[in-house]
Amino acid sequence: MSDNELGTFLRGRREAVTPAEAGLPAGVRRRTPGLRRAELATLAGISVEYLTRLEQGRDRHPSAQVLGALADALRLTLRDRLALRRYAKEAEGGDPLICAAAPPHTRTARPAVRAVVDRLEPAPAAVLNRIGDILHRTTGYERLFGPLGLFDTDRPNLLRHLFTDPRARRAYPAWDRVADDLVAHLRHEAPVNDPYVAELAEELTLTAGAEFADRFADLSVTPRRTGNRRIEHPEAGPLDLLYETLMLPDDGQRVLVHLPADEATAAALDRLTGLRPGALRAVGRAG
């Protein structure tokens, strides 16, 4: 096996892309199949010298931005983008055996985790696996997101709902930002060769097109684990929420908690859940 799989992969893909596919004139007397190094470097916005070092294995630490630019320039498929990330991980010293030993894909939450989440009632909180399946939730979470259609299927999934249900787009005034965050979680929190990520990515590329695929291809965006989120709720009206993400790395899961950012939202959530006034207290906006 080559000790320069990243460089071999890049060179192979460069030679497989025709100038026409990259939007370049074919020219004459081309001595190499596909793109010249100078052409790929220009398309990706990097120097020819740096691309040469990557292909020859003399530089094994490309940034996420460089990988994303190369993937775009080479017109890589989703599956090839996952392979590029894996080769980059191994090139910078990651052990592929260790990478493969990531927590298994799960569709249930441990009893202790469910018990902890239940203690967060009446706050809207849920346990998610790495592809966004909802494994457990509080009643508060169900009453907040149920009217948006999230639980209309037997296996509710945040990403699938966001990209395929029109009610989700209407509910989030900052839909693009929510989409950026959820796709970044999918891409960055899972092992690079996770078949479940690849399967969901292929599905959403078919159903949502470029809105999903372009985000999935952008390696430079990292997930935000805290922040503000506004929801135009069909029953409770406008809601200003804070969210916190608690990672469970040994399980390949995370706990997502929403809290009211102001008193009006706290009162609206109380009415939505049917609880007494003051059951949820406003936390204040994130900085």
Beta strands, then each sheet from edge to edge (+ up, - down):
strand 1: 125-129
strand 2: 134-137
strand 3: 226-233
strand 4: 237-248
strand 5: 253-260
sheet 1: 2+ 1- 5+ 4- 3+
end
